[in-house]
Amino acid sequence: MQRQGASKRQKERARQEKQREKDAARNERRKDKTLKSVPGEPGEDPDIAGIVPGPQPPAVE
């Protein structure tokens, strides 16, 4: 019976460690995401920044 409690504690520690690793990875992704999103000019939509209106070049050259 005592062995069962020890394995349960070990399993719980492994679960907590895995959760800590996932949290660290999640925080790292959030930090990278905020660093990559460089703000452009105020009021400029980043999705259409740099697009030139007018005729487009032919798709097949």
Z-matrix of the N, CA and C atoms (Angstrom, degrees):
N
C 1 1.444
C 2 1.524 1 112.08
N 3 1.282 2 116.58 1 -37.68
C 4 1.449 3 119.34 2 -177.40
C 5 1.525 4 111.75 3 -65.09
N 6 1.295 5 117.82 4 -33.89
C 7 1.465 6 122.50 5 -179.93
C 8 1.532 7 111.15 6 -60.65
N 9 1.300 8 115.88 7 -35.95
C 10 1.459 9 120.64 8 -178.78
C 11 1.529 10 110.82 9 -62.15
N 12 1.320 11 117.89 10 -41.71
C 13 1.462 12 121.23 11 179.35
C 14 1.511 13 111.85 12 -65.60
N 15 1.340 14 117.30 13 -38.43
C 16 1.465 15 120.97 14 179.90
C 17 1.526 16 110.53 15 -66.03
N 18 1.316 17 116.40 16 -41.60
C 19 1.467 18 118.66 17 -179.69
C 20 1.530 19 110.44 18 -69.09
N 21 1.319 20 116.46 19 -31.99
C 22 1.457 21 120.01 20 178.37
C 23 1.531 22 110.21 21 -67.03
N 24 1.326 23 116.94 22 -42.30
C 25 1.466 24 120.56 23 177.41
C 26 1.525 25 110.81 24 -63.73
N 27 1.330 26 116.23 25 -41.48
C 28 1.470 27 120.26 26 179.19
C 29 1.533 28 110.27 27 -63.57
N 30 1.299 29 116.90 28 -42.01
C 31 1.458 30 121.88 29 179.14
C 32 1.531 31 110.19 30 -63.63
N 33 1.332 32 116.83 31 -41.84
C 34 1.459 33 121.16 32 179.59
C 35 1.526 34 110.93 33 -65.55
N 36 1.334 35 117.39 34 -40.71
C 37 1.471 36 120.52 35 176.81
C 38 1.522 37 110.90 36 -62.22
N 39 1.323 38 117.51 37 -41.76
C 40 1.464 39 121.55 38 178.82
C 41 1.527 40 110.09 39 -63.59
N 42 1.332 41 116.69 40 -40.10
C 43 1.457 42 120.58 41 179.15
C 44 1.532 43 110.81 42 -64.81
N 45 1.318 44 116.68 43 -42.74
C 46 1.460 45 120.58 44 179.12
C 47 1.532 46 111.03 45 -65.22
N 48 1.324 47 117.53 46 -40.93
C 49 1.467 48 121.13 47 179.11
C 50 1.523 49 110.38 48 -63.72
N 51 1.317 50 116.68 49 -43.06
C 52 1.463 51 120.20 50 178.45
C 53 1.524 52 110.43 51 -62.07
N 54 1.337 53 117.30 52 -40.27
C 55 1.460 54 121.07 53 178.98
C 56 1.526 55 110.31 54 -64.95
N 57 1.342 56 118.06 55 -39.55
C 58 1.464 57 121.24 56 177.55
C 59 1.528 58 110.52 57 -62.46
N 60 1.326 59 116.67 58 -41.73
C 61 1.468 60 120.69 59 178.85
C 62 1.533 61 110.70 60 -64.06
N 63 1.322 62 116.27 61 -41.64
C 64 1.466 63 119.98 62 178.91
C 65 1.526 64 110.71 63 -64.59
N 66 1.328 65 117.17 64 -41.32
C 67 1.461 66 120.66 65 178.66
C 68 1.524 67 110.82 66 -63.40
N 69 1.339 68 116.20 67 -41.89
C 70 1.468 69 119.79 68 179.33
C 71 1.528 70 110.25 69 -63.78
N 72 1.316 71 117.53 70 -43.17
C 73 1.464 72 121.17 71 179.03
C 74 1.527 73 110.45 72 -64.30
N 75 1.333 74 116.96 73 -40.32
C 76 1.460 75 120.98 74 179.18
C 77 1.530 76 110.38 75 -63.54
N 78 1.329 77 116.79 76 -43.97
C 79 1.460 78 120.47 77 178.62
C 80 1.525 79 111.16 78 -64.40
N 81 1.325 80 117.30 79 -37.03
C 82 1.467 81 121.41 80 178.30
C 83 1.529 82 110.24 81 -64.37
N 84 1.334 83 116.83 82 -43.07
C 85 1.469 84 120.25 83 178.30
C 86 1.520 85 110.73 84 -63.16
N 87 1.329 86 116.93 85 -41.35
C 88 1.465 87 119.73 86 178.34
C 89 1.521 88 110.82 87 -62.28
N 90 1.331 89 116.52 88 -42.26
C 91 1.458 90 120.51 89 -179.57
C 92 1.525 91 110.44 90 -64.69
N 93 1.340 92 117.20 91 -43.36
C 94 1.462 93 120.68 92 178.28
C 95 1.521 94 111.30 93 -63.62
N 96 1.322 95 116.06 94 -38.45
C 97 1.458 96 120.50 95 -178.38
C 98 1.530 97 110.59 96 -64.67
N 99 1.328 98 117.02 97 -41.03
C 100 1.466 99 119.39 98 -179.89
C 101 1.522 100 110.81 99 -71.24
N 102 1.330 101 118.02 100 -31.18
C 103 1.456 102 120.37 101 178.19
C 104 1.525 103 111.50 102 -71.81
N 105 1.331 104 116.99 103 -34.27
C 106 1.463 105 120.55 104 -178.29
C 107 1.516 106 112.28 105 -74.08
N 108 1.315 107 117.02 106 -29.89
C 109 1.464 108 119.54 107 -177.86
C 110 1.529 109 108.79 108 -82.59
N 111 1.314 110 114.87 109 85.86
C 112 1.457 111 121.34 110 179.35
C 113 1.517 112 108.06 111 -82.82
N 114 1.295 113 117.54 112 121.94
C 115 1.468 114 118.48 113 -178.52
C 116 1.524 115 111.32 114 -68.61
N 117 1.307 116 115.73 115 137.54
C 118 1.466 117 121.32 116 177.58
C 119 1.508 118 108.80 117 -89.18
N 120 1.305 119 115.24 118 -148.71
C 121 1.455 120 119.62 119 177.40
C 122 1.523 121 109.07 120 -69.13
N 123 1.320 122 117.18 121 146.95
C 124 1.472 123 118.90 122 178.56
C 125 1.525 124 110.34 123 -61.66
N 126 1.318 125 116.12 124 135.27
C 127 1.458 126 120.35 125 179.00
C 128 1.515 127 113.70 126 85.01
N 129 1.325 128 118.53 127 -1.45
C 130 1.462 129 121.37 128 179.88
C 131 1.522 130 109.31 129 -94.72
N 132 1.317 131 116.14 130 132.21
C 133 1.457 132 121.32 131 179.05
C 134 1.531 133 108.74 132 -77.81
N 135 1.338 134 118.81 133 120.00
C 136 1.465 135 120.43 134 -177.52
C 137 1.528 136 114.01 135 -65.55
N 138 1.351 137 116.65 136 -22.05
C 139 1.461 138 119.89 137 179.04
C 140 1.520 139 112.66 138 -70.28
N 141 1.324 140 117.04 139 -29.27
C 142 1.462 141 119.40 140 -177.13
C 143 1.526 142 112.26 141 -115.11
N 144 1.312 143 116.99 142 11.86
C 145 1.464 144 120.52 143 179.77
C 146 1.527 145 109.47 144 -64.66
N 147 1.296 146 117.11 145 132.91
C 148 1.457 147 121.88 146 176.78
C 149 1.512 148 114.63 147 86.50
N 150 1.314 149 118.97 148 -1.70
C 151 1.466 150 121.51 149 178.86
C 152 1.520 151 108.35 150 -82.19
N 153 1.316 152 115.58 151 131.89
C 154 1.458 153 121.41 152 -179.10
C 155 1.524 154 108.30 153 -101.82
N 156 1.332 155 118.04 154 123.86
C 157 1.458 156 119.33 155 178.79
C 158 1.524 157 110.96 156 -73.79
N 159 1.300 158 115.92 157 156.43
C 160 1.459 159 120.94 158 177.79
C 161 1.504 160 111.17 159 120.23
N 162 1.327 161 115.62 160 -171.56
C 163 1.465 162 120.21 161 -178.60
C 164 1.534 163 111.13 162 -60.76
N 165 1.313 164 114.25 163 141.29
C 166 1.453 165 120.49 164 -179.66
C 167 1.528 166 109.17 165 -100.57
N 168 1.319 167 118.35 166 152.47
C 169 1.462 168 120.52 167 177.31
C 170 1.532 169 110.69 168 -65.88
N 171 1.321 170 117.99 169 154.81
C 172 1.465 171 120.53 170 179.41
C 173 1.535 172 110.66 171 -59.85
N 174 1.335 173 116.08 172 144.46
C 175 1.457 174 120.75 173 -178.83
C 176 1.529 175 111.78 174 -70.13
N 177 1.362 176 117.45 175 -35.09
C 178 1.465 177 121.31 176 -178.81
C 179 1.527 178 108.10 177 -109.14
N 180 1.288 179 115.04 178 126.73
C 181 1.478 180 118.21 179 178.92
C 182 1.498 181 110.16 180 -116.23
